[in-house]
């Protein structure tokens, strides 16, 4: 199995396992442990993706979808602060109308980011989020129907990056004050360098320099949180 295929399989399993385990924890009695869980879906934009200029006709989509989750443990909680540490993880993808061998190319990405979440003031529904972690993005063709999909990777790059943003917790009704909907916006910073064809045995598609993805990603998510 190609190393990229192994990575994406592992990433999907980790994301699915994280969301499922968080869901199972939500159904259980946490005993006021204070651990915060998040599961979310949203849209994103890779900055500069529409400026890439492949050799062939077509362009990459500006927006795509993403799935993500987070787990944060309490570090300091009092009347003036609610500081937590943990990690964010997720998977994102967007399409294109750039034809390859039998299908159009897609852009995929994933991240695992140790992070901090800080709410200033007791009862504050807004938190500031920041982290530093690992990002990976590739461009590939997925031909066929799941689960008999054939993957052909054109380009792949990874980088250490960071994120900063904020999360707004909607007020919960009834007695469930520590769970409910949330809305978050984050800016991810990473430099993936030059996008180009990496396998000379494959049809020329991106060329030797289609541009660069060096400015990161904007992400908007709607999700559910509980603790």
Secondary structure, DSSP 4 states (H G I P E B T S, - for coil): --HHHHHHHHHHHHHHHHHHHHHHHHHS--TT---EEEEEEEEEEETTGGG---SSS--B-S-EEEEEEEEEEEEEESSSEEEEEEEEEEEEEE-B--B-SSSBEEEEEEEEEEEEEEEESTT--EEEEEEEEEEEEEEEEEESSTTSPEEEEEEEEEEEEEEEEEEEEPPPPTT-TTEEEEEEEEEEE----B-----TTSPP-S-S---B--S-EEEEEEEEEE-
